[in-house]
Amino acid sequence: MTALKNSEHYFDVSFEKLSLPDEHYIGIEFEGCRFSDCDFSASKFQNCKFTSCTFDRCNLSLVDFSNTKLFELDFQDSKLVGVDWTKATWSAFHLDFELSFRRCILNDSSFFGLTLSELVFDDCKLHDVDFREGSFVSSKMTDSDFSHSVFMRTNLQEVDFSESTAYAINILENNVQKAKFSRYEALSLLEVLGVELVD
């Protein structure tokens, strides 16, 4: 398959090595599909729906998910730089959309104001990501690099940050109740309090 058709419903289809950057799709539904080594960079999926899909080694940088529904998606070894996740449609009836990212690059992305409980980031790069005003209760954000990412009035209750690095989280401005941090990296949480640590 070399192209996708608007308003089509794809069920249990495997897409391999599709190279379709800068395309504009409307009203497509993908259910139980697998995408491997595909390039959708800077493409727009408008009023589409992705359910129970897997993305392996795909380039989704600058993808626009305007008014698109996303549920139970697994991204592995993929590039998702500059994605504004706030453009997607997130039902108020759900808190957990079962999104997982493993060994992915999500630099310069925005999750501003979203409620995405039990989100999974494992071994990811999340440089300059906007998590302000969001709620990510019980998420797993492990072994990841959060350099220059922004947390403000963010609900991080019971989030697991084990083995993650370079986060700057103001514990007075964010809810970190019952969150887990690696012992050495957790020292950065005290900086905002003006605490001086000595050996």
C-alpha positions as CSV (number, residue, x, y, z in Angstrom):
1,M,0.0,0.0,0.0
2,T,1.4,3.3,-1.0
3,A,-1.3,5.7,0.0
4,L,-4.1,6.2,2.6
5,K,-7.6,7.2,1.6
6,N,-9.7,9.7,3.4
7,S,-12.8,8.5,5.3
8,E,-11.6,4.9,5.1
9,H,-11.7,2.4,8.0
10,Y,-8.5,0.3,8.3
11,F,-8.9,-2.7,10.7
12,D,-5.9,-4.9,11.7
13,V,-3.7,-3.7,8.9
14,S,0.1,-3.6,8.9
15,F,1.7,-0.6,7.3
16,E,5.4,-0.9,6.5
17,K,7.8,1.7,5.2
18,L,5.2,4.1,4.1
19,S,6.8,7.5,3.3
20,L,4.0,10.1,3.4
21,P,5.3,13.3,4.8
22,D,3.4,16.6,4.5
23,E,0.1,14.9,3.7
24,H,-3.4,15.9,4.9
25,Y,-5.9,13.2,5.9
26,I,-9.5,13.6,7.0
27,G,-11.9,11.2,8.7
28,I,-9.7,8.0,8.6
29,E,-10.2,5.4,11.3
30,F,-7.3,3.0,12.3
31,E,-8.2,0.1,14.6
32,G,-5.7,-2.6,15.7
33,C,-3.2,-1.4,13.1
34,R,0.6,-1.6,13.2
35,F,2.9,1.0,11.6
36,S,6.6,0.0,11.1
37,D,9.3,2.2,9.7
38,C,6.8,4.8,8.4
39,D,7.4,8.5,7.8
40,F,4.4,10.8,8.5
41,S,6.4,13.8,9.5
42,A,4.5,17.1,9.2
43,S,1.3,15.3,8.1
44,K,-2.1,16.3,9.4
45,F,-4.6,13.8,10.6
46,Q,-7.9,15.7,11.0
47,N,-11.0,14.2,12.5
48,C,-9.4,10.8,12.5
49,K,-9.3,8.0,15.0
50,F,-6.5,5.7,16.2
51,T,-7.5,2.9,18.5
52,S,-5.2,0.0,19.7
53,C,-2.4,0.8,17.3
54,T,1.4,0.3,17.5
55,F,4.1,2.5,15.9
56,D,7.6,1.0,15.6
57,R,10.5,3.1,14.3
58,C,8.2,5.8,12.9
59,N,8.8,9.4,12.2
60,L,5.8,11.4,13.5
61,S,7.6,14.7,14.1
62,L,5.4,17.8,13.7
63,V,2.3,15.6,13.1
64,D,-0.9,17.5,13.6
65,F,-3.7,15.5,15.3
66,S,-6.4,18.2,15.1
67,N,-9.7,16.8,16.4
68,T,-8.4,13.3,16.2
69,K,-9.2,10.7,18.9
70,L,-6.3,8.7,20.3
71,F,-6.7,5.6,22.5
72,E,-4.5,2.6,23.5
73,L,-1.5,3.6,21.4
74,D,2.0,2.2,21.8
75,F,5.0,4.1,20.3
76,Q,8.4,2.4,20.2
77,D,11.7,3.7,19.0
78,S,9.9,6.5,17.2
79,K,10.5,10.2,16.7
80,L,7.6,12.6,17.8
81,V,9.4,16.0,17.9
82,G,7.3,19.1,18.1
83,V,3.9,17.5,18.4
84,D,1.1,19.6,20.0
85,W,-0.9,16.9,21.8
86,T,-3.5,19.5,22.9
87,K,-4.9,19.6,19.4
88,A,-6.2,16.0,19.7
89,T,-9.7,15.3,21.0
90,W,-9.6,13.9,24.6
91,S,-12.9,12.7,25.9
92,A,-13.9,14.0,29.3
93,F,-15.2,10.6,30.2
94,H,-11.7,9.1,30.2
95,L,-8.7,9.8,32.4
96,D,-6.5,7.0,31.1
97,F,-6.0,6.9,27.4
98,E,-3.5,4.1,27.5
99,L,-0.7,5.9,25.7
100,S,2.9,4.5,26.0
101,F,6.2,5.8,24.6
102,R,9.3,3.6,24.8
103,R,12.7,4.7,23.6
104,C,11.1,7.7,21.8
105,I,12.2,11.3,21.2
106,L,9.4,13.8,22.1
107,N,11.4,17.0,22.3
108,D,9.6,20.4,21.9
109,S,6.1,18.8,22.5
110,S,3.1,20.1,24.4
111,F,0.9,18.3,26.9
112,F,-0.3,21.7,28.3
113,G,-3.5,21.3,30.4
114,L,-4.2,17.7,29.5
115,T,-5.5,15.0,31.8
116,L,-3.6,11.8,30.9
117,S,-3.4,9.4,33.8
118,E,-1.2,6.4,33.7
119,L,0.8,7.8,30.7
120,V,4.0,5.8,30.1
121,F,7.4,7.4,29.1
122,D,10.2,4.8,29.4
123,D,13.7,5.6,28.2
124,C,12.6,8.7,26.3
125,K,14.1,12.1,25.5
126,L,11.7,14.8,26.6
127,H,13.6,18.1,26.2
128,D,11.7,21.3,26.3
129,V,8.3,19.6,26.8
130,D,5.4,21.6,28.3
131,F,3.6,19.8,31.1
132,R,2.1,22.9,32.7
133,E,-1.5,22.8,34.1
134,G,-1.7,19.1,33.3
135,S,-2.7,16.0,35.3
136,F,-0.6,12.9,34.9
137,V,-1.6,10.9,38.0
138,S,-0.1,7.4,38.4
139,S,2.0,7.8,35.2
140,K,5.3,6.0,34.6
141,M,8.0,8.5,33.5
142,T,11.1,6.3,34.1
143,D,14.7,6.4,32.8
144,S,13.9,9.5,30.7
145,D,15.7,12.8,30.2
146,F,13.5,15.9,31.0
147,S,16.0,18.6,30.2
148,H,14.4,22.1,30.2
149,S,10.9,20.6,30.4
150,V,8.3,22.8,32.2
151,F,6.1,21.7,35.1
152,M,3.8,24.3,36.7
153,R,0.6,23.6,38.6
154,T,1.0,20.1,37.3
155,N,-0.6,17.1,39.1
156,L,2.2,14.5,39.4
157,Q,0.6,12.4,42.2
158,E,2.0,8.9,42.3
159,V,4.1,9.5,39.2
160,D,7.2,7.2,39.0
161,F,10.3,9.2,38.0
162,S,12.7,6.4,38.8
163,E,16.0,6.7,36.9
164,S,14.9,9.8,35.1
165,T,17.1,12.9,35.0
166,A,17.3,16.6,34.5
167,Y,13.8,17.5,35.6
168,A,13.2,20.9,37.3
169,I,10.1,20.5,39.4
170,N,9.1,23.1,41.9
171,I,7.6,21.1,44.8
172,L,5.7,24.2,46.0
173,E,4.0,24.8,42.6
174,N,3.3,21.1,41.6
175,N,1.5,18.2,43.3
176,V,4.1,15.5,43.9
177,Q,2.4,13.6,46.6
178,K,3.5,9.9,46.7
179,A,5.6,10.5,43.5
180,K,8.8,8.4,43.2
181,F,12.2,9.9,42.5
182,S,15.7,8.4,42.4
183,R,17.6,9.4,45.5
184,Y,20.4,11.4,43.8
185,E,18.2,13.2,41.3
186,A,15.6,14.1,44.0
187,L,18.2,16.5,45.5
188,S,17.2,18.9,42.7
189,L,13.8,19.2,44.2
190,L,15.3,20.9,47.2
191,E,16.9,23.7,45.2
192,V,13.7,25.8,45.1
193,L,13.6,25.8,48.9
194,G,17.0,27.4,49.1
195,V,18.4,24.3,51.0
196,E,22.2,24.0,50.9
197,L,23.4,20.4,50.8
198,V,26.8,19.5,52.2
199,D,28.7,16.2,52.3
